[in-house]
Amino acid sequence: MTGKILLIDPDVMLTEPLSHILIDAGFDVQSIDDGETGLKLALNQAFDAIILEIMLPNINGLELVQTLRQYKQTPLIFLTSREDDIDRLLGLQLGGDDYLTKPCDPHELLARLQAVLRRTQTMPSQDRPCIQHADIRVDCGQHQATLRGERLDLTNTEFNILTTLIKSPGQAFSKKELTEYALGREFTAYDRSIDVHISNLRQKLGNNPNNEPWIKTVRGFGYLFNAIITN
C-alpha cells in the first residue's frame, strides 16, 4: 500500500523516525511543524491521509480538522500527547478516523494507517464541490465561479487562486504558497506572476459589500481573501 501522507507535528524527535518508517513502507511523506501551514497544505494539495498532533502552534489540531472537514474528507489520524477521553471523543466527533496517544509504537501507527486507508480508499470522494462566501460562489466540480449569480470569466489560474484563498477566508497566503498551490510550480525570486493574476482577478471581482477589495494585500508577504463578518 502506498500514498501521500501529511504529518503535522512539531515534535521532531517523533516525526523524523516516523517519517523514515512510513517511507520504508512505501509512503510519500511531507512533514510540517505548525497548524496554519498544515491546514493550508491539507486544503490545497491532495493527500491520501493526514497524521496530526492536537497541540500545534498557530492553529490547534481540533480547529484544523473542524475547518478541513468543511471542504475535504481526507482520512485523518490523531497522534497526540493529550490523553483525556474528552479530547479523544471530540477528535473523533469532528471527523478523525482514529486516535492514538503518545508514546506509541510507530509500527502500530503504520498498521492503523494502513487499516484506515483500506477502509476509506474504496469510498467515493465526498469533498465539498461548492464554496459560498457572501456574493461569491465557487463550484469546484464545474470549475466555475459566479458573482451575484453572474458567471465570472476567469482563467484557470485565476480560478485556482480564488479557490485557494476562499477556502481560508481571512488567512494570509505568501506569494510562494500561492505559486505552489495555484500555479503548480516553485516560486522564484522576482517572480511577479501572482501579482499580475491577482490584479486581473481583483478587476473581475470588484469590491465586497464593505466597499473593500475582495482580495487584500498583506504588505511584504502576500494576499488574503477579505472575509465578510456576519452576526
Kinemage of the C-alpha trace (Angstrom):
@kinemage 1
@onewidth
@group {chain A} dominant
@subgroup {mainchain}
@vectorlist {calphas} color= white
{ca met a 1} P 0.000 0.000 0.000
{ca thr a 2} L 1.324 3.433 -0.955
{ca gly a 3} L 0.090 7.007 -0.778
{ca lys a 4} L 0.914 10.594 0.056
{ca ile a 5} L 0.866 11.330 3.796
{ca leu a 6} L 0.830 14.719 5.543
{ca leu a 7} L 2.411 14.566 9.018
{ca ile a 8} L 1.666 17.634 11.189
{ca asp a 9} L 3.579 17.632 14.468
{ca pro a 10} L 6.242 19.944 15.967
{ca asp a 11} L 7.953 17.039 17.774
{ca val a 12} L 10.988 16.407 15.551
{ca met a 13} L 12.128 13.550 17.789
{ca leu a 14} L 8.943 11.759 16.705
{ca thr a 15} L 8.426 12.940 13.143
{ca glu a 16} L 11.898 12.065 11.839
{ca pro a 17} L 11.900 8.346 12.758
{ca leu a 18} L 8.196 8.037 11.948
{ca ser a 19} L 8.753 9.570 8.510
{ca his a 20} L 11.515 7.031 7.827
{ca ile a 21} L 9.259 4.122 8.801
{ca leu a 22} L 6.446 5.396 6.572
{ca ile a 23} L 8.828 5.992 3.669
{ca asp a 24} L 10.283 2.496 4.068
{ca ala a 25} L 6.700 1.177 3.882
{ca gly a 26} L 6.255 2.895 0.509
{ca phe a 27} L 4.594 6.170 1.507
{ca asp a 28} L 5.487 9.666 0.308
{ca val a 29} L 5.646 11.797 3.490
{ca gln a 30} L 5.539 15.566 3.928
{ca ser a 31} L 6.221 16.785 7.474
{ca ile a 32} L 5.010 20.159 8.815
{ca asp a 33} L 5.518 21.573 12.319
{ca asp a 34} L 2.651 24.086 12.698
{ca gly a 35} L -1.123 24.066 12.302
{ca glu a 36} L -1.563 27.013 9.946
{ca thr a 37} L 0.840 25.706 7.308
{ca gly a 38} L -0.557 22.201 7.735
{ca leu a 39} L -4.113 23.409 7.150
{ca lys a 40} L -3.128 25.295 4.004
{ca leu a 41} L -1.428 22.208 2.610
{ca ala a 42} L -4.326 19.933 3.558
{ca leu a 43} L -6.841 22.233 1.860
{ca asn a 44} L -4.885 22.891 -1.310
{ca gln a 45} L -2.984 19.697 -2.048
{ca ala a 46} L -4.103 16.104 -2.398
{ca phe a 47} L -3.108 13.736 0.413
{ca asp a 48} L -4.203 10.157 0.972
{ca ala a 49} L -4.119 10.605 4.761
{ca ile a 50} L -3.145 13.068 7.485
{ca ile a 51} L -1.483 12.302 10.835
{ca leu a 52} L -1.505 15.156 13.330
{ca glu a 53} L -0.971 16.276 16.899
{ca ile a 54} L -3.678 18.245 18.740
{ca met a 55} L -1.192 20.593 20.410
{ca leu a 56} L 0.020 22.638 17.434
{ca pro a 57} L 1.298 26.211 17.114
{ca asn a 58} L -0.945 28.843 15.425
{ca ile a 59} L -3.963 26.553 14.911
{ca asn a 60} L -4.512 23.527 17.122
{ca gly a 61} L -5.318 20.123 15.686
{ca leu a 62} L -9.004 20.192 16.611
{ca glu a 63} L -9.522 23.587 14.939
{ca leu a 64} L -7.610 22.337 11.911
{ca val a 65} L -9.871 19.315 11.493
{ca gln a 66} L -13.022 21.369 12.040
{ca thr a 67} L -12.044 23.685 9.172
{ca leu a 68} L -10.750 20.907 6.926
{ca arg a 69} L -13.957 18.877 7.230
{ca gln a 70} L -15.928 21.773 5.716
{ca tyr a 71} L -14.176 21.041 2.427
{ca lys a 72} L -12.451 17.662 2.435
{ca gln a 73} L -12.868 14.171 3.840
{ca thr a 74} L -9.180 13.200 3.783
{ca pro a 75} L -8.605 10.234 6.167
{ca leu a 76} L -7.092 11.507 9.390
{ca ile a 77} L -5.398 10.016 12.455
{ca phe a 78} L -4.739 11.939 15.657
{ca leu a 79} L -1.366 11.069 17.228
{ca thr a 80} L -1.199 13.184 20.357
{ca ser a 81} L 0.108 13.599 23.862
{ca arg a 82} L -3.407 14.557 25.006
{ca glu a 83} L -4.820 11.549 26.849
{ca asp a 84} L -8.164 12.950 28.078
{ca asp a 85} L -11.195 10.959 26.987
{ca ile a 86} L -12.958 14.198 26.077
{ca asp a 87} L -10.203 15.041 23.574
{ca arg a 88} L -10.464 11.574 22.059
{ca leu a 89} L -14.249 11.877 21.802
{ca leu a 90} L -14.124 15.385 20.350
{ca gly a 91} L -11.417 14.441 17.865
{ca leu a 92} L -13.465 11.536 16.541
{ca gln a 93} L -16.675 13.582 16.508
{ca leu a 94} L -15.007 16.301 14.438
{ca gly a 95} L -14.029 13.759 11.809
{ca gly a 96} L -10.937 11.895 12.926
{ca asp a 97} L -10.735 8.302 11.677
{ca asp a 98} L -8.516 7.069 14.520
{ca tyr a 99} L -6.822 8.376 17.678
{ca leu a 100} L -3.546 7.233 19.260
{ca thr a 101} L -1.776 8.652 22.302
{ca lys a 102} L 1.955 9.171 22.667
{ca pro a 103} L 4.219 7.409 23.156
{ca cys a 104} L 3.159 4.753 20.677
{ca asp a 105} L 4.889 2.073 18.661
{ca pro a 106} L 5.462 3.538 15.164
{ca his a 107} L 4.685 0.125 13.694
{ca glu a 108} L 1.280 0.183 15.404
{ca leu a 109} L 0.658 3.594 13.835
{ca leu a 110} L 1.652 2.163 10.455
{ca ala a 111} L -0.830 -0.682 10.911
{ca arg a 112} L -3.572 1.744 11.946
{ca leu a 113} L -2.813 3.945 8.927
{ca gln a 114} L -2.991 1.010 6.544
{ca ala a 115} L -6.295 -0.063 8.093
{ca val a 116} L -7.769 3.446 7.690
{ca leu a 117} L -6.632 3.610 4.074
{ca arg a 118} L -8.101 0.194 3.262
{ca arg a 119} L -11.395 1.296 4.794
{ca thr a 120} L -11.582 4.704 3.124
{ca gln a 121} L -9.995 4.248 -0.308
{ca thr a 122} L -12.986 2.212 -1.511
{ca met a 123} L -15.388 5.025 -0.510
{ca pro a 124} L -16.444 7.689 -3.045
{ca ser a 125} L -14.975 11.163 -2.541
{ca gln a 126} L -17.191 13.470 -0.517
{ca asp a 127} L -15.098 16.606 -0.905
{ca arg a 128} L -17.233 19.721 -0.912
{ca pro a 129} L -17.928 20.711 -4.555
{ca cys a 130} L -19.095 24.294 -3.884
{ca ile a 131} L -17.863 27.120 -1.669
{ca gln a 132} L -20.086 30.125 -0.963
{ca his a 133} L -18.992 33.364 0.667
{ca ala a 134} L -21.390 36.329 0.512
{ca asp a 135} L -21.935 37.098 -3.196
{ca ile a 136} L -19.196 34.780 -4.471
{ca arg a 137} L -19.799 31.108 -5.239
{ca val a 138} L -17.083 28.722 -6.387
{ca asp a 139} L -18.120 25.403 -7.947
{ca cys a 140} L -15.045 23.186 -7.832
{ca gly a 141} L -16.754 20.346 -9.696
{ca gln a 142} L -17.779 22.507 -12.652
{ca his a 143} L -14.662 24.691 -12.393
{ca gln a 144} L -16.828 27.830 -12.412
{ca ala a 145} L -17.252 30.881 -10.199
{ca thr a 146} L -20.142 33.339 -10.015
{ca leu a 147} L -20.557 36.812 -8.545
{ca arg a 148} L -24.122 37.776 -7.551
{ca gly a 149} L -25.351 34.913 -9.722
{ca glu a 150} L -23.409 36.010 -12.819
{ca arg a 151} L -20.682 33.762 -14.144
{ca leu a 152} L -17.155 35.174 -13.814
{ca asp a 153} L -14.914 34.885 -16.853
{ca leu a 154} L -11.812 33.554 -15.088
{ca thr a 155} L -8.701 31.936 -16.475
{ca asn a 156} L -7.707 28.569 -14.982
{ca thr a 157} L -5.013 30.269 -12.910
{ca glu a 158} L -7.390 32.957 -11.624
{ca phe a 159} L -9.894 30.276 -10.667
{ca asn a 160} L -7.200 28.308 -8.817
{ca ile a 161} L -6.062 31.415 -6.915
{ca leu a 162} L -9.628 32.345 -5.937
{ca thr a 163} L -10.350 28.775 -4.797
{ca thr a 164} L -7.161 28.648 -2.726
{ca leu a 165} L -7.921 31.943 -0.967
{ca ile a 166} L -11.656 31.487 -0.407
{ca lys a 167} L -11.161 28.136 1.349
{ca ser a 168} L -9.334 30.000 4.144
{ca pro a 169} L -11.020 33.429 4.415
{ca gly a 170} L -9.022 35.921 6.432
{ca gln a 171} L -5.875 33.775 6.366
{ca ala a 172} L -2.848 35.230 4.604
{ca phe a 173} L -1.032 33.255 1.916
{ca ser a 174} L 2.506 34.098 0.861
{ca lys a 175} L 3.335 34.513 -2.807
{ca lys a 176} L 5.406 31.353 -2.514
{ca glu a 177} L 2.389 29.381 -1.237
{ca leu a 178} L 0.070 30.749 -3.928
{ca thr a 179} L 2.612 29.956 -6.632
{ca glu a 180} L 2.888 26.353 -5.422
{ca tyr a 181} L -0.827 25.772 -4.730
{ca ala a 182} L -2.444 27.730 -7.582
{ca leu a 183} L 0.201 27.711 -10.310
{ca gly a 184} L 1.591 24.265 -9.502
{ca arg a 185} L 5.251 25.270 -9.664
{ca glu a 186} L 8.033 26.564 -7.423
{ca phe a 187} L 8.293 30.263 -6.607
{ca thr a 188} L 11.431 32.022 -7.805
{ca ala a 189} L 12.945 35.357 -6.829
{ca tyr a 190} L 11.488 38.391 -8.619
{ca asp a 191} L 8.583 36.293 -9.921
{ca arg a 192} L 5.665 38.713 -10.411
{ca ser a 193} L 3.202 36.227 -11.900
{ca ile a 194} L 0.989 36.035 -8.803
{ca asp a 195} L 0.792 39.845 -8.574
{ca val a 196} L -0.393 40.073 -12.177
{ca his a 197} L -3.001 37.343 -11.742
{ca ile a 198} L -4.239 38.945 -8.507
{ca ser a 199} L -4.569 42.325 -10.231
{ca asn a 200} L -6.677 40.782 -13.005
{ca leu a 201} L -8.785 38.839 -10.504
{ca arg a 202} L -9.445 41.968 -8.440
{ca gln a 203} L -10.762 43.793 -11.500
{ca lys a 204} L -13.211 40.971 -12.181
{ca leu a 205} L -14.363 40.624 -8.562
{ca gly a 206} L -14.638 44.316 -7.680
{ca asn a 207} L -15.256 45.259 -4.031
{ca asn a 208} L -17.080 43.401 -1.291
{ca pro a 209} L -20.233 44.778 0.459
{ca asn a 210} L -17.947 46.800 2.770
{ca asn a 211} L -16.553 48.545 -0.336
{ca glu a 212} L -13.158 46.908 0.176
{ca pro a 213} L -11.263 44.695 -2.288
{ca trp a 214} L -12.239 41.025 -2.015
{ca ile a 215} L -8.541 40.183 -2.185
{ca lys a 216} L -6.447 42.175 0.254
{ca thr a 217} L -2.692 42.741 0.120
{ca val a 218} L -0.661 41.735 3.159
{ca arg a 219} L 2.309 44.046 2.774
{ca gly a 220} L 5.637 42.287 2.420
{ca phe a 221} L 4.007 38.846 2.494
{ca gly a 222} L 1.182 38.073 0.087
{ca tyr a 223} L -2.614 38.127 -0.080
{ca leu a 224} L -5.780 37.042 1.726
{ca phe a 225} L -9.482 36.692 0.961
{ca asn a 226} L -11.169 39.641 2.704
{ca ala a 227} L -13.884 37.834 4.646
{ca ile a 228} L -17.226 39.427 5.481
{ca ile a 229} L -18.070 39.044 9.155
{ca thr a 230} L -21.757 38.319 9.767
{ca asn a 231} L -23.530 38.242 13.131
